[in-house]
Amino acid sequence: MTEGISYFKAMQILPGIYVHQTELKGNGVFTSIALTAGMDVEVSPVIVMTAEERKLLDQTLLHDYIFEWQPDGENKCCMAQGYISVYNHSDNANCEYFMDYDNNTMSVKTMRNIAAGEELTVNYNGDWNNKKPVWFEVKS
């Protein structure tokens, strides 16, 4: 039971952050308050899975919601809790996600000022300003 308690203590989502339906991309993460660059928006625990489990997940809808998880070069994946799997991709992302392998958490941080009502986006290539094409057609 102690493990479950610490699991939920790790999750922190900034007040004013919410999930809302977008016109083109399905659900997305938004803010009802103005945010400044460098703010921690969310810290959430992850469920880490093996490379063998990844092969099974790749055959399901969950394939679109998992992240590569490679501590010390290991070939694993994870499912992030909280809203992290709901942030949409943008080539001009305003946030970036970070992995904390020691604590089995992922976090999202603002990379520029964000207005109230704006969608929070990440770049699925990892770095917020990465211009490399992604594996799907980007909807603006």
C-alpha positions as a printed NumPy array, in Angstrom:
array([[  0.   ,   0.   ,   0.   ],
       [  2.879,   2.365,   0.676],
       [  3.927,   2.151,  -2.996],
       [  0.476,   3.388,  -4.102],
       [  0.633,   6.328,  -1.715],
       [  3.99 ,   7.555,  -3.038],
       [  2.745,   7.001,  -6.598],
       [ -0.004,   9.59 ,  -6.175],
       [  2.213,  12.004,  -4.247],
       [  4.377,  12.276,  -7.382],
       [  1.539,  13.696,  -9.513],
       [  1.31 ,  17.489,  -9.624],
       [ -0.685,  19.477, -12.17 ],
       [ -0.684,  23.262, -12.085],
       [ -4.103,  24.767, -11.256],
       [ -5.812,  26.106, -14.368],
       [ -4.627,  23.263, -16.627],
       [ -7.446,  21.289, -18.238],
       [ -8.295,  18.926, -21.108],
       [-10.603,  20.225, -23.823],
       [-11.75 ,  19.055, -27.256],
       [ -9.926,  20.731, -30.153],
       [-11.347,  21.313, -33.603],
       [ -8.759,  19.258, -35.522],
       [ -6.753,  17.131, -33.095],
       [ -9.224,  15.568, -30.653],
       [ -8.492,  16.265, -26.995],
       [ -5.759,  18.684, -26.022],
       [ -4.347,  20.325, -22.897],
       [ -5.129,  24.004, -22.277],
       [ -4.553,  26.656, -19.643],
       [ -7.132,  29.023, -18.159],
       [ -4.362,  31.231, -16.73 ],
       [ -1.367,  32.997, -18.289],
       [  1.873,  31.054, -17.879],
       [  5.445,  32.311, -18.089],
       [  8.44 ,  30.579, -19.644],
       [ 10.153,  28.067, -17.378],
       [  7.1  ,  27.038, -15.34 ],
       [  6.555,  23.41 , -14.344],
       [  3.069,  22.615, -15.645],
       [  2.883,  18.975, -14.633],
       [  4.863,  16.195, -12.957],
       [  3.313,  12.747, -13.292],
       [  4.373,   9.169, -12.578],
       [  4.841,   6.702, -15.419],
       [  4.197,   3.006, -15.822],
       [  7.384,   1.501, -17.271],
       [  7.108,  -1.465, -19.631],
       [  9.587,  -3.792, -21.316],
       [ 10.548,  -3.974, -24.995],
       [  8.452,  -7.145, -25.26 ],
       [  5.401,  -5.35 , -23.857],
       [  6.066,  -2.484, -26.295],
       [  5.659,  -4.899, -29.219],
       [  2.2  ,  -5.806, -27.92 ],
       [  1.255,  -2.161, -27.295],
       [  2.31 ,  -1.248, -30.835],
       [ -0.566,  -3.448, -32.048],
       [ -3.143,  -1.392, -30.128],
       [ -4.5  ,   2.136, -29.934],
       [ -2.202,   2.686, -26.946],
       [  0.709,   2.859, -29.417],
       [ -0.141,   6.556, -29.907],
       [  0.037,   7.291, -26.168],
       [  3.299,   5.711, -25.039],
       [  6.779,   7.202, -24.804],
       [ 10.215,   5.728, -25.328],
       [ 11.873,   5.171, -21.938],
       [ 15.599,   4.552, -22.185],
       [ 17.467,   4.832, -18.888],
       [ 21.099,   3.811, -19.389],
       [ 20.304,   2.898, -23.005],
       [ 17.643,   0.327, -22.082],
       [ 14.926,  -0.154, -24.697],
       [ 11.715,   0.292, -22.704],
       [  8.577,   2.372, -23.009],
       [  6.236,   4.047, -20.573],
       [  2.659,   5.22 , -20.232],
       [  2.52 ,   8.58 , -18.515],
       [ -0.225,   9.314, -16.029],
       [ -1.941,  12.675, -15.615],
       [ -2.44 ,  14.683, -18.806],
       [  0.974,  14.009, -20.357],
       [ -0.351,  11.593, -22.997],
       [ -2.959,  14.17 , -24.075],
       [ -0.624,  17.047, -25.059],
       [ -0.79 ,  17.485, -28.832],
       [  2.213,  17.858, -31.124],
       [  3.221,  21.163, -32.663],
       [  6.182,  22.1  , -34.815],
       [  6.06 ,  25.364, -32.819],
       [  5.58 ,  23.814, -29.388],
       [  5.281,  26.011, -26.312],
       [  6.213,  23.264, -23.83 ],
       [  8.715,  20.435, -23.551],
       [  8.553,  17.142, -21.703],
       [ 11.34 ,  15.725, -19.552],
       [ 11.966,  12.218, -18.225],
       [ 13.184,  11.557, -14.686],
       [ 14.428,   7.971, -14.798],
       [ 15.392,   7.914, -11.113],
       [ 11.879,   8.777,  -9.926],
       [  9.864,   7.196, -12.777],
       [  8.181,  10.49 , -13.611],
       [  7.714,  12.758, -16.603],
       [  7.262,  16.489, -16.416],
       [  6.104,  19.254, -18.745],
       [  7.636,  22.736, -18.603],
       [  6.71 ,  25.902, -20.508],
       [  9.335,  27.062, -22.998],
       [  7.79 ,  30.474, -23.676],
       [  5.035,  32.67 , -22.254],
       [  1.572,  31.203, -22.886],
       [ -1.687,  33.169, -22.856],
       [ -4.803,  32.108, -20.95 ],
       [ -6.969,  29.929, -23.201],
       [ -4.017,  28.762, -25.317],
       [ -3.378,  25.088, -26.023],
       [ -0.233,  23.631, -24.456],
       [  1.745,  21.646, -27.02 ],
       [  4.923,  19.577, -27.119],
       [  7.112,  18.43 , -29.985],
       [  6.851,  14.653, -30.303],
       [ 10.493,  14.515, -31.446],
       [ 11.51 ,  15.342, -27.862],
       [ 13.022,  18.831, -28.043],
       [ 10.425,  21.623, -28.183],
       [ 12.107,  23.349, -31.138],
       [ 13.008,  20.222, -33.173],
       [ 12.05 ,  20.789, -36.841],
       [ 12.457,  17.148, -37.916],
       [  9.252,  15.808, -39.538],
       [  7.097,  13.503, -37.414],
       [  5.545,  10.22 , -38.591],
       [  2.073,  11.671, -39.227],
       [  0.492,  14.633, -40.993],
       [  0.587,  17.649, -38.68 ],
       [ -2.729,  19.48 , -38.275],
       [ -2.463,  23.15 , -37.352]])
